[in-house]
Amino acid sequence: MYVLGLSGYYHDSAACLIKDGAILAAAQEERFTRIKNDAAFPQKSIEYCLAYAGIRLSDVDHIVFYEKPFLKFERLLETFLSSAPYGIRPFLKAMPIWLKEKLYFKKMLVNALRRIDQEWRPGEGQLLFCKHHQSHAASAFYASPFSSAVILTVDGVGEWETTSVSIGAGHHIQPDCYIAFPHSLGLLYSAFTYHLGFKVNCDEYKVMGLAPYGKPVYLDIIFDELVDMKSDGSFQLNMKYFNYTTGLTMTSKHFDVLINAARRHPDEPISQKHMDIAASIQTAAEQIMLKITTALYAKHRIENLCLAGGVALNCVVNSKILKLSGFKNIWVQPAAGDAGGALGAALAVYHQYLDNKRLNTSQDRMQNSLLGPECTTNQVLQALNASGLAYEKYEKRQLYSTIASEIAGGKVVGYFNGRMEFGPRALGARSILADARNPEMQSLLNQKIKFRESFRPFAPAVLEEFADDYFDLGVKSPYMLMVGDVRSDKRIADQQQGETNVPSIKRARSVIPAVTHVDYSARLQTVNATDHPDFYQLIRTFFELTGCPMLINTSFNRMDEPIVCTPQDALDCFLGTGIDILVISEFLVRKSAI
């Protein structure tokens, strides 16, 4: 039995195909179209999933969309009616789209699917719709290694829910409670993202990365004026300060007065005040999430917690929950945002709608998130030959040795190997790799390769068996969704270590300075030989050469571009940046040879 899950028409469109409950393939549309966070109908993602399975759309038993458009339309109408005549501008802007397309969404979806397979016709019960938060919850629980768990979904907004709790047991998910729009932790964080001059639904992670440079001096203002939080973590926002229900911006003029600062222009330099604002909302998010999860553990006394929704990509929050909430085991869906909704919708249909039992729950089902397309040797050679670049071919062991030597010598490597990752993190298949010991590497990568803000940190990919020697996390982190502090014996004493301003980032804080953030934290990926053998062997070879069991691992892309998908994408990024060496499968290209 095949089930195809879809997400789209808001942001981060994706498709996922499962067969008899097993995840076969999943990919985001942006990787194929090269449009960041592409919201279009995920046609290329669907075509990839079908091609991977060797089937046509007419072979699929059920197709499911990750949310219910009519419920979203209901929210739009009720929000306008409750605030009229305010909100007329966004209402008039949205209404023509809804009347033209969204009210006829099923027909629009059928027409789009038929462009893929003209012979396809939706049979009775074949085209289904799943609620947004139900999709998120299913993506977290059914893909997790838990047979029972509390499931917490936190994002901007689905149809109505912004924060929801469910209980998973076996192959059933039972809703427990929720917080409804407009009261949303995701939208609160996005409002601060907007105020700081970053892109909403895209750059929230920049706020998280900026936060350690500041102090949470606005925390009292947030809880005194913006958020009313109860003892169980439930909360309400003071909508006086927000504009996302009645206007075309995230915050109102009252917000600027409260913070005593106008919204930062995207090209404006980042000041200490901006860092303090980032630190304040990050700390508030941590406290709210910790209050919610602590109360949930006390209420249900279930040891396992599953997390999904965009807020679950905040790895600092996740680590606080792991250490302080009471839950012993936490599993975060690596595609926690809307792309993962496609996966969750498919799993929800298979297990909830069709009442099929789960497969083995002793390990997670995400296959290290390596669910995207991979390239044949002929496809790689075709791209390399067309480029006119000189290249070398290596056997595996020799290739790993060569890469390790080059990285140890200060080179930056673009690494393209195997199936592409599903979700926002590069995990060793579409990665840029460098030496974590090099104190200049953090600045070099940001300025000459990623072309992004200087404050942005980089993550270490560390051999699982050595992770505890360097970091205090104490659990596996294969999806780069947890933060650990660098252990004290790996830190470097410095009279100026108390400084956390941006210029101080260039000072070495540990023996792995390029992946040590200003607060001594690191968002780490643990790698083992079973789940990710090629990447493990590469890092192991570097360890045997240098004694350092980790590499910098950052996504193979430039700022505001999707992660590379094809050999041509990799070549374009390689040629357009300061990357020294490109590795595609067993082939290696040197910038010095151009």
N, C-alpha and C positions, 0 to 999 in steps of 0.2 A: 504494500500500500504506500503510495506516494502522497505527501502533503506539501504544498508549496505555500510558504508564508511571505507576505509582502508588507513593506512599510513605505510611506512616501507622502508627497503633497504637502509636507510641512517643512521638514529638513531631514537630511541624512537618510535618503531612500535606500532600501536594501531588499534583497530576496534571499530566502533560505529554503532548501529542499531537504526533507527527511524521508527516509524509506523504512517502514516497519519500526518507527521510533528512533532509528539511528540517524544522526546528522550527517548528511552527505556533503553538502556544499552551502556556502553562504558568502555573500559579498555585498559591498556598498556600491551604489551607482556612481559615486564620485570617482572611484578608482578607474572606471572605464571612460567616463566623459571628461575627466580632468577638471571638473567644476567642484570646488570645495563645498562640502555639505549639500551636494546636489539634492534638490527636493522633487525632481521630476519623477514621473512614472519609471520604475526601475527595470526598463526593458532589457538593457544589456546585462544586468545582474541575473534576470530570469533566464536569458539565453545562455549565460554561462552555466547556471545550475542545471538546466536541461541537458546541455551538451556534456557536462561532467557525468551525468547519469546515463547518457546515451538514449534519452527518451524525448518524446514530443509532449507538448502541452496537453494534448488529448489523452496521454497516458496517465496524467495526474488525477488522482481520485478526488482531492479536495484542494481548493485554493482559498486562502483566508487572508483578509486584510486586518492590520493590527489595531484598528480602532473603529468606532461607529460614528460615521459622519453626521448622522441625524442628531445624535446627542450633543455633538459639538455645535451644531446649528442652534439647538435648543439653548445652549449656554450663551451663544452670541445674542439671541433675541432677549433672553431674560436679563442679561447684563445690561443691555441697552435700555430696556423698559424700566429697570430698577433705578437707572441713573438719568433718564431723560429729563430735560433736553440735552444734558451733557452727554458727550460720547457720540454726537451725531456725525462727526467727521469720520472716525474709524468705522462707524456703522455704514455710512454711505459708501465708504471705500470697499468694505467687505461684501456688502449685499449683492452687487452685480455679479461678483464671482460665485457667490452661493447660489444665486438664482439661475445663473447660466450653466454652472457645472456641478456644484456640490449637491444640489437637490436631485440631480440626475446622476449621482455618483456611480451607482451600480451600472448604469448603461455606459457611462464614460469608461469605467473599469473594464467592462466586457469588450468594448470597442478596442481599447488599448491591448488587451490580451489577444484579441483576434488578429492584430497586426503581427503578432508573433507566430500564430498558427491559425490560418484562415479556416481550417476544418474544425476548429474547436468550437463547441457549443456548450454553455453551462447547463448541466443536468440538474434535476431536483436536488437541492441540498448540497450542490457541489461548490458554489461560491458562498463563502461565509464571512462574517464579521465578528471580530473579538474586541472586547473593551480594551482601551489603551493600557490601563493598569493591570488588567488581567494578563495581557500579553507580557508586560514586564515581569510580573510575578512568576508566570510560567517559565520565562526564559531563565530566571534565577533558580527556581526550585527543581524543575525537571532536568536541568543540565548539571545540577550540583551533585556532590557525592553523598548527600544526606537522604535518608528514608523518611525523616520528619524534620521540620524546621519552622521557625517563625520567618515570615517573608515580609520584608519592608521595602516598599517602593516609594522613592522620593524624587520628584522632578519638577518641571515648571507647572504643567497642567496636562491632563489627558482630556477626557470629555468634560468631567467635573472634578474628579479627584486630583489632588496635588500631592497628598501623602496618604498611603494606604497600607494596611496591615492584613495579611492573610496567614492562615496556618496550613502548612503542607504536611500530608501524611499519606504514604504510599503513592498512589497516582491521583489523589484528590487534593484540591486546593479549596479551602473554605474562607471566604471573606470574613474579616473580623471588625475592622473599623477604618474610618478614613477622615481626612480633612479636605474640605471642598474649596474650590476657587471662590474668591480671589486670594485666599490666604494660602501662601505658597512659599516654602523655603527656597525652592528653585528660582522663583521669580524675584524673591528678595535678593538672592545672590546675584541674579542677572541685573537687577536694578543698580546694584553697586558696580557691577561690571560696566554697565552703560555709563554711569557717572564718572568712572575712571577712564572713559574714552576708548574702551575696548568693544569688540563686537559681541552682541548678545547671541546666545545659543552657539557660540563658537569659541570665545576667548575666556571663558570662566576659569580655565586652568591657568591663565596668565595671572589672574588675581591671586590664586593659590600660590603661585611661584613668587609673586611680589610680596606677599604677606610677611615672610620672615625678615624683611628689611625694615619693617615698621614696628610700632607698638600699638596695642589695641586701645588707644586713647578715646575712641568713640564708642566703646562697648556699652558704657552706661547710657549713652544717648540712644543706642539701638534698642536696649531693653526698656528704657523709660518712655520712649516716644514711638518707636517703630513697631515693636513686637511685644505682645502680651502673651507670655509663656506660662502655662500652668504646670503643676507638679508632675503630671504624667507626660509632659513634653508637647501636648497639644497647644496650639498657638493661634492667635489672630493678628493680622497686620492692621495698622492704622492707615487706612486708605487715603487719608488726607495727603500723605506724602508720596503717593504713587499715581501714575497716570496711565497704566497699561489697561485699565478697564474703560476709560472714557477718552483717551487721547491716543496720539501716535508716538508717544515717547514712554520710557519706562518710569521716569520720576517726574514729580511736579515741581513747581517753583518753591513750594514749602520745603521740599527736600534740600534744595540748595541753601536755603536760609538756615535750616537746622544744622547742616554740616559746615556752614559758613564758607562755602566754596562753590563756584559755578562748575558745571561739568567740564572736565578736561577735554580739550580738543585732541583728536588722535595723534596729531603731529607735535603737540606740546610736550616739552620735557617732563619727565616724572620727578616730582618733588618729594620731600620727606612727608609732606601732608598726604600725598597720594599713597605712599607706603603705609602710613598709619591707618588710612581708611581701609586699605586692603587687609591689613592685620586685624582690624576691628571686625569686619564682616566674616573673615575666616574664623576668628575665635568665636563669634556668635553662632556660626553654622556648627562648629564643633560642639558647643554647649547644648544647642537645640537637639542635635542628633544624639548626643550622649544621654540627654534627659529622656528622649523618646525610647532609646534602646534599653536603658537601665530599667525604665518602667515596664517595658515589654518582657524583659527577662523575669522581673519580679512577679508579673502577672501570670505568665505561662509556664515558667520553669522548664523550658525546653532548651537544651544546650546549644542547638545549632541555629544560626541566623543566616539567611540569604538576603542579599542586597541587590537592587536594580533601580533603574531610573538614572537620569543624568547626574544627580547629586552623588550617586554611588561611585562616580569616577573621581571624587575628591579623596585621594589616597591618604591625606593627613587625617581627615575625618574617620576613614575606615580604621586606621591604626589606633586612634583614640578609642573607638568602639571595641576593638579587639582587646585592648589592655584594661579598660575601665568599666565596661557595661555589665559584665557578669557572664556573657555568652562565652563558651569555651571554644567554639568553632565558628568561623565566619567564612562564607564563600560569596564572592562578588562576581556577578556576570561580567566577563571581560568586555562584551559589547553592551554595556549597561544603558546606553542611550537609545534613541529611537530606532537605529539600525537593528539593535537586538530585539526590538519588538517584532520584527519579521520572524525571527527564530522562535520567540515565545508564542506567537500566534499559531505557528505550525505545531508546536509541542502541545499547546492547549487543546487544539482540535483532536490531536491523536490520543491524548490521555483523558481529557475531560469530556469532550463532545462524543468521542467514539468509545470511551471507557476501556482503553487498553492499558494494561499494567506496564510499569516502567521496566526498563532493562536494568542490568546490574548497577547498583548505587554505591559500590565500593570506591569508585573513582568518578571524577567529573567526566562529562561527555563532550567537552569542547575541543578535545584533541589539540590542546595547546593553542587553540584559536587558529590553527593552520587549515582553514576551510576554503580559501580562495583558490584562484587559478594558478597553475604552474606551467612552465614553458618546456617544450621539447628541445632537444639539442638542435634540431633543424631550425626551429624558430629563433633560437639564440644566434646560431651561425648566420642566418639570413640577416638579422639586424646588425651584427658585427661586420659582416662583409659589405653591407650597404653603407655603413658609416665610413668605410675606408680606413679605419684605425687598425694599427698593428695589435695583435693579441697573441697570447701564449695559452697553451692547453696543458693542464697538470693532472696527474693522478691525485686522488683525494689527500693522501698523507703528505705528499709534496706540496699540495696547494695550501693546506693548513699551516705547514711549516713556513712557507713563503709569506703568507698573510701575517702570521705571528711575528716574524722577523721585521717586516715592514712597519707594523704598528709599533713594535718596540723601538724602532728607529725614528719614530715621530710622524709617521705617515697616517693619513686618514683614508679609510677604506669604505667604499660603497659596496655593500654585500647583498646580493640578490640570489636567493637559493630556495628551491622547493616551492610549496604552496604559500600564497600570500595570506597574511593575517586578516582575520575578520574582527573589526573593532578599531578603536582609535590608536592602539599601541603597536609599535613595531617590536617584534619579539624574537628577531634573529632570522627572519626570512627576507624582509625588505628594510634593512638597517644600515645606518652609518656607524662604523666602529672606529674606536681610537683608544689611546692609552690613558687609563684613569690616573696614572702616576704623574702625568705631565702637568705641571701647574699652569702652563700657558694654554692648555688645550680647551678649557671652557670658553675663554675669550675668542680663540681662533675659530672654533666651531660656530659660535654665534655670529661672528662678524663676517667670515669669509666663506662659510658654507651654508648655514641656515638663513643668513641675512635677517636676523631677528634681534629683539631687545637684549641688551647686554646682561640683564639680571636673570635671564632664564637658566635654570639648572639643567643638568644632564643626569641620566640614570645609569647605574652600574648593572651589568648582567654578570652575575657571580655564580660560580660553581656551587651547587646546593650544599655540598659537604663542607664548604668553607664559609658559608654565609654567617654563621654564628661567631666566627673568629673576627669578623669585621663589623658586624651590625648587631644591634640588640633586639631585633624583631622576634626571633624565636619560632617562626613558622615559615612554611613555604610561601613563596610569592611568585608563582610562574607567570602571572599576567601583569606584573608591574603595577599593582593596585594597593600596595602597602608601603608605608614609610618606616624606616628604621634609623635610629641614631647611630653614628659611627662610634664604636667602642672607645673608651677613654685611652686605652693603650695604643690606639692607632692615631690619636690626635697629636698635633704639634703645638707645644706651648708657645705663646706669643703675648707680649705685653699689651697688644692692641686687639686681642681676640674679642673684647666686648663690643667692638664696632660691628654694626650690621648694615652700613650704607653700601651703595652699589660699588663705589671704587674699591671697597675692602674685599670684594669677591676675588680679586687677583691674588690675594695673599693665601698661601698654602695653610690650610687648617688641619690637614691630616696627611697620612702617607698616600692617600688617594684623593688629592686635592681637586681634581677635575670633576668628581662626582660628590663632593662634600659641600652641601649648601651652607649659607652663612650661619644657620642655626645648628650645624653639625648633622643635619638630617640627609637622607638619601632615599629616593624612590627606587627600590631595588626590584630586580627580576632574578629569581633563583632558577637555575638551569640544571636539569639532571639528564643522565644518559638515556633513560628509558623514554621520556616524553619528547625530547628534542635532541636526538643523537648527533646530528651534524653540527649544530651550534655548540653543543656541549664539547665535542671533540676539538673544535676550533679554539674555544676558551682554554680547554685542557692543554692544548699545544702551547698556547701563550704562557700558561702557568709553568709548564715544564721548562720553558725558555727563560722566564723572568722571575719566577717565584710569586707572581701576582695572579690570583685566581679570578680575575674579572677584567672586563672591557667596558668602556663607555658604549652604550647602546642607545642611539637616538634614531628617530624615524628617517627613512630615506626619502627626503623631500626638502623643498625650500619653504620658507614661511608663506602661508596662505595658498599652498598647493597641496593636493592630496598626496598620500604616500604612493610611490611608484608602483605600477602594476605590471607593465610589460618591459621587455628588454629595451625597447625604444625609449620608454619613459626613463629608465635607468641611465641610458646613454645621454639623454637630454639633460638630466640633472647633473651627471658627471661633468659634462662639457660646460655647463653653465655655472659651476661652482668651483670652489677650491679643493674638491676631493682629489686626492693624489692617485688613488688606485681604484679601479672598478673590477669587481668580481661578479661574474654571472655564471652560475653553475660551476663548471670546471675551467672556465675561461677567465683570463686576467688581462686587463688593459692598464697601461701605465700612462699617466699624464705626461711624464717626462719624455715619452716616446713620440708625442704629438708634434 
